[in-house]
């Protein structure tokens, strides 16, 4: 038992704020601001919970790409959009999977499933740089594997013909428009993550941590509805990278920088807003 307790102390549960999307609420009504996560925490590297969290991020991102890209392929393959789930169905596939996967992995890794979310939480000092880099690597590997499985199921020719679910700026839109769409879309997502998992709300309202995956998934759904016609909706660098690597055509790489720069800028703005505005709101418990 001593080894298990020490593992938890050294792992993801050392700081309550480090777990941005928990499944258990604080029971103490006297809220105390958790300390910021250290930039580097050597103890994490010897903890099983650290690697377990990375595996959870890998599996979640793998499943996310598998379901979402397959849905995109099904819509593109149909000669008429009326015979498929259409853009609304694609948006529901992305948002629904995020809702389910955040709920499943929240207690293990925090349910990031997105390098932009991880980056935003890193800037807000909610996890260490070591953990953030590890998460991003595992997320990207999971995305590559997920898109690869879809290509294996569909066959190389059909997968390539249908575009592989890769992100690119649509005809009629400039690169600036695509970049702006990615910045705003990611800001909406990461802002929702911060708001839905705010520790002050967790201390005041016991139901907030349980409901957190719902608004996060819904934010992903709404952003997809708005930006699929512009960029195919990235707001997740791992999702864009996985599809681009497996598809591997020039037009998928031409605009690829947009799907890293845009989400990271959007996440940074959301983190700044969280630190300046949300954290500044005084805590008031409900008696």
Backbone torsions as a table, in degrees:
resi	resn	phi	psi	omega
1	UNK	NA	-34.2	-178.8
2	UNK	-63.0	-40.3	179.2
3	UNK	-64.4	-39.4	-179.7
4	UNK	-66.8	-41.8	178.7
5	UNK	-64.4	-39.4	-179.9
6	UNK	-66.4	-37.6	178.4
7	UNK	-60.3	-42.0	179.0
8	UNK	-66.5	-40.4	-179.8
9	UNK	-62.9	-36.7	-177.7
10	UNK	-84.8	-13.7	-173.7
11	UNK	-96.4	-149.1	-171.6
12	UNK	-66.6	-17.2	-174.6
13	UNK	-98.4	12.1	-178.6
14	UNK	-65.6	-38.4	177.7
15	UNK	-117.6	126.2	-177.4
16	UNK	-61.7	-33.8	-178.4
17	UNK	-73.7	-20.1	-179.0
18	UNK	-62.9	-32.2	178.0
19	UNK	-87.5	94.6	-172.9
20	UNK	-69.8	-24.3	-176.7
21	UNK	-128.7	82.1	-177.2
22	UNK	-89.6	168.4	179.0
23	UNK	-112.2	2.2	176.9
24	UNK	-129.1	134.4	-175.4
25	UNK	-86.8	158.9	172.9
26	UNK	-71.5	137.4	179.7
27	UNK	-98.2	-16.9	179.9
28	UNK	-83.6	120.0	-178.2
29	UNK	-74.4	-13.8	178.2
30	UNK	-88.7	95.4	-174.9
31	UNK	-72.9	136.8	175.0
32	UNK	-126.9	129.8	-179.2
33	UNK	-63.8	121.0	179.4
34	UNK	-65.7	151.5	179.0
35	UNK	-69.6	150.1	177.9
36	UNK	-65.3	147.1	179.1
37	UNK	-68.0	143.2	177.6
38	UNK	-68.2	154.4	179.9
39	UNK	-64.5	-41.3	178.4
40	UNK	-135.9	128.2	-179.0
41	UNK	-124.4	96.3	-175.8
42	UNK	-56.2	-32.6	-177.8
43	UNK	-60.9	-25.5	-180.0
44	UNK	-62.0	-36.4	-174.1
45	UNK	-67.6	-17.7	178.5
46	UNK	-105.2	11.0	-177.0
47	UNK	-106.6	132.4	178.5
48	UNK	-64.3	-33.8	-178.5
49	UNK	-62.4	-29.3	178.0
50	UNK	-64.6	-48.7	-178.8
51	UNK	-73.7	-33.2	175.8
52	UNK	-61.8	-40.0	178.0
53	UNK	-64.4	-40.9	178.1
54	UNK	-63.8	-39.8	177.5
55	UNK	-63.3	-40.4	178.6
56	UNK	-62.3	-40.4	177.8
57	UNK	-65.4	-39.0	178.6
58	UNK	-62.5	-50.6	-178.2
59	UNK	-63.5	-42.5	-178.4
60	UNK	-63.9	-44.2	-179.2
61	UNK	-70.2	-34.2	174.5
62	UNK	-59.1	-50.4	180.0
63	UNK	-65.2	-37.6	179.2
64	UNK	-60.5	-48.1	179.6
65	UNK	-67.5	-38.9	-178.6
66	UNK	-59.6	-51.7	-178.2
67	UNK	-69.4	-45.8	-174.3
68	UNK	-68.6	-44.8	-179.2
69	UNK	-68.3	-38.1	176.2
70	UNK	-61.1	-38.9	178.0
71	UNK	-64.5	-44.5	177.8
72	UNK	-60.3	-43.6	179.6
73	UNK	-61.0	-40.2	179.6
74	UNK	-63.9	-38.6	179.4
75	UNK	-70.5	-44.3	-178.9
76	UNK	-66.3	-34.6	-176.6
77	UNK	-67.7	-32.8	-176.3
78	UNK	-70.5	136.1	178.9
79	UNK	-66.7	-25.6	178.7
80	UNK	-129.0	131.8	-179.0
81	UNK	-64.9	-23.2	179.9
82	UNK	-69.2	-19.3	180.0
83	UNK	-89.3	4.0	-179.5
84	UNK	-129.5	-175.9	178.9
85	UNK	-73.8	-16.9	177.1
86	UNK	68.9	-168.1	-178.8
87	UNK	-61.2	-38.3	179.5
88	UNK	-61.8	-39.9	178.9
89	UNK	-66.8	-39.5	176.7
90	UNK	-61.6	-45.3	179.4
91	UNK	-61.2	-41.1	178.8
92	UNK	-66.4	-36.3	179.0
93	UNK	-63.1	-45.3	179.1
94	UNK	-66.9	-50.8	-178.1
95	UNK	-65.5	-41.3	179.9
96	UNK	-65.3	-40.3	178.7
97	UNK	-66.9	-39.3	177.3
98	UNK	-63.0	-43.1	177.5
99	UNK	-57.1	-49.4	-177.1
100	UNK	-67.4	-44.2	-175.1
101	UNK	-73.2	-35.6	175.0
102	UNK	-63.2	-42.4	178.4
103	UNK	-61.0	-41.1	-176.0
104	UNK	-73.2	-36.4	-172.5
105	UNK	-103.9	-1.7	-175.2
106	UNK	-55.6	-44.7	-176.6
107	UNK	-78.6	-5.9	-178.3
108	UNK	-103.2	-53.4	-175.6
109	UNK	-120.5	-11.4	-173.5
110	UNK	101.7	-8.9	174.8
111	UNK	66.8	51.0	179.9
112	UNK	-77.8	-61.0	176.3
113	UNK	57.9	23.5	-174.3
114	UNK	-167.5	119.3	179.1
115	UNK	-58.3	-30.5	179.2
116	UNK	-67.1	-40.8	176.6
117	UNK	-63.8	-45.0	178.3
118	UNK	-60.0	-42.7	179.8
119	UNK	-63.0	-43.7	178.8
120	UNK	-62.0	-42.8	179.2
121	UNK	-68.6	-32.1	175.7
122	UNK	-64.4	-45.3	179.8
123	UNK	-63.7	-31.0	178.3
124	UNK	-84.1	4.7	177.6
125	UNK	63.2	41.3	178.3
126	UNK	-101.9	-6.0	172.7
127	UNK	-157.1	160.9	-175.4
128	UNK	-78.1	161.8	176.9
129	UNK	-63.0	-37.7	178.6
130	UNK	-58.2	-49.1	-179.1
131	UNK	-67.7	-38.8	-178.8
132	UNK	-62.2	-46.6	179.5
133	UNK	-63.0	-43.3	179.9
134	UNK	-61.9	-44.2	177.8
135	UNK	-59.4	-47.2	-176.9
136	UNK	-61.8	-40.9	178.2
137	UNK	-63.0	-46.1	-178.7
138	UNK	-67.2	-36.2	177.3
139	UNK	-63.9	-44.5	-179.6
140	UNK	-66.6	-41.2	178.2
141	UNK	-63.8	-41.7	178.0
142	UNK	-62.5	-40.2	179.5
143	UNK	-65.5	-41.9	178.7
144	UNK	-62.0	-44.0	179.8
145	UNK	-65.9	-40.3	179.8
146	UNK	-62.8	-46.0	178.0
147	UNK	-66.5	-34.2	178.8
148	UNK	-64.6	-39.3	177.9
149	UNK	-64.4	-40.4	177.3
150	UNK	-60.7	-44.0	178.5
151	UNK	-62.7	-38.6	178.1
152	UNK	-63.6	-38.9	178.9
153	UNK	-69.2	-40.7	-173.2
154	UNK	-87.7	-22.0	-175.7
155	UNK	92.2	147.1	-174.4
156	UNK	-60.5	-44.8	-175.3
157	UNK	-64.1	-50.7	-177.5
158	UNK	-66.8	-39.7	179.6
159	UNK	-60.5	-44.5	-179.7
160	UNK	-67.9	-41.3	-179.5
161	UNK	-61.7	-36.2	-176.6
162	UNK	-86.7	1.0	174.2
163	UNK	93.3	-5.9	174.1
164	UNK	64.3	10.6	-179.0
165	UNK	70.0	15.2	-177.9
166	UNK	-74.5	145.6	178.4
167	UNK	-82.9	142.9	172.9
168	UNK	-161.6	158.4	178.2
169	UNK	-74.8	127.2	-176.1
170	UNK	-68.8	154.7	176.8
171	UNK	-61.1	138.7	-178.7
172	UNK	97.8	-9.3	178.2
173	UNK	-117.4	145.2	177.9
174	UNK	-85.7	165.3	176.5
175	UNK	-62.6	-33.4	177.3
176	UNK	-63.6	-40.1	177.7
177	UNK	-64.2	-42.3	178.5
178	UNK	-63.5	-42.4	178.8
179	UNK	-63.5	-43.5	178.9
180	UNK	-62.2	-40.8	179.1
181	UNK	-62.8	-39.1	179.8
182	UNK	-70.4	-37.9	179.2
183	UNK	-64.0	-51.1	-177.2
184	UNK	-66.5	-42.5	-179.8
185	UNK	-60.9	-43.1	180.0
186	UNK	-70.6	-34.8	176.1
187	UNK	-59.6	-44.7	178.7
188	UNK	-58.0	-45.3	-178.6
189	UNK	-64.7	-52.9	-174.9
190	UNK	-69.4	-35.6	174.6
191	UNK	-60.2	-40.9	177.5
192	UNK	-64.7	-40.3	178.1
193	UNK	-60.1	-47.5	179.4
194	UNK	-61.8	-44.5	-176.8
195	UNK	-68.8	-42.6	-176.8
196	UNK	-70.4	-22.7	-176.6
197	UNK	-115.2	15.4	-179.9
198	UNK	-58.8	127.2	-175.8
199	UNK	-62.8	-30.4	179.3
200	UNK	-65.3	-40.2	178.2
201	UNK	-69.9	-34.4	177.7
202	UNK	-63.3	-37.7	179.9
203	UNK	-71.2	-31.8	-175.9
204	UNK	-87.9	-40.8	-175.7
205	UNK	-120.4	110.5	-174.1
206	UNK	-65.1	-20.3	-177.0
207	UNK	-85.9	-11.7	-173.8
208	UNK	-60.2	-48.7	-178.1
209	UNK	-60.9	-35.0	-179.8
210	UNK	-67.9	-37.2	-177.2
211	UNK	-86.3	-7.6	-174.5
212	UNK	-53.2	-43.1	-179.2
213	UNK	-61.6	-26.6	-176.2
214	UNK	-66.0	-55.5	178.7
215	UNK	-64.4	-29.9	178.4
216	UNK	-66.7	-47.3	177.1
217	UNK	-63.7	-37.5	-179.4
218	UNK	-68.6	-35.7	176.7
219	UNK	-62.9	-42.0	177.1
220	UNK	-61.4	-42.6	178.7
221	UNK	-59.5	-48.8	-176.9
222	UNK	-66.7	-40.3	179.0
223	UNK	-63.9	-38.4	177.7
224	UNK	-64.9	-40.9	177.7
225	UNK	-57.5	-38.6	-175.3
226	UNK	-79.7	-36.8	-169.1
227	UNK	-112.3	-3.0	174.6
228	UNK	-55.3	-42.1	179.1
229	UNK	-66.8	-16.0	-176.8
230	UNK	-96.3	-53.7	-175.7
231	UNK	-126.8	0.1	-171.6
232	UNK	80.1	-3.0	-179.9
233	UNK	65.4	107.5	173.3
234	UNK	-95.6	-80.1	-176.0
235	UNK	47.6	13.3	179.8
236	UNK	-152.9	98.7	-176.9
237	UNK	-57.0	-33.5	179.4
238	UNK	-66.3	-42.0	178.6
239	UNK	-60.6	-44.0	-179.5
240	UNK	-68.7	-40.3	-179.3
241	UNK	-66.7	-45.6	-179.1
242	UNK	-59.1	-46.2	179.9
243	UNK	-66.9	-38.8	-178.5
244	UNK	-67.2	-41.5	-179.0
245	UNK	-65.5	-43.9	-177.9
246	UNK	-73.6	-37.4	177.1
247	UNK	-72.1	-50.3	171.5
248	UNK	54.1	52.3	173.3
249	UNK	-118.5	156.1	-173.5
250	UNK	-55.2	-45.1	-174.4
251	UNK	-68.5	-19.6	175.6
252	UNK	-75.2	-26.8	-178.7
253	UNK	-93.1	-22.7	-177.1
254	UNK	-57.0	-41.6	-177.4
255	UNK	-106.1	10.1	-170.2
256	UNK	-62.1	-32.7	-179.1
257	UNK	-58.9	-29.5	-179.9
258	UNK	-61.0	-34.5	-174.0
259	UNK	-86.3	5.6	168.2
260	UNK	-112.6	-49.2	-178.2
261	UNK	-64.4	-47.4	-178.8
262	UNK	-58.9	-54.6	179.0
263	UNK	-61.2	-36.8	-179.1
264	UNK	-70.5	-36.6	176.1
265	UNK	-66.4	-45.5	179.0
266	UNK	-59.8	-42.1	178.8
267	UNK	-65.7	-39.7	179.3
268	UNK	-64.2	-42.1	178.6
269	UNK	-63.7	-40.1	178.5
270	UNK	-65.5	-38.6	178.6
271	UNK	-65.9	-41.9	178.0
272	UNK	-63.0	-44.0	178.6
273	UNK	-61.3	-41.0	179.6
274	UNK	-62.2	-46.4	-177.1
275	UNK	-67.0	-41.8	-175.0
276	UNK	-79.2	-40.5	-172.3
277	UNK	-102.1	-58.2	-173.0
278	UNK	-65.8	-45.6	-179.9
279	UNK	-66.4	-24.3	-178.2
280	UNK	-77.7	-14.4	-179.3
281	UNK	-69.9	125.1	-179.5
282	UNK	-65.5	145.6	-179.8
283	UNK	-82.1	131.6	176.9
284	UNK	-130.8	113.6	-179.5
285	UNK	-80.0	154.2	177.2
286	UNK	-95.1	121.0	-179.3
287	UNK	-85.9	NA	NA
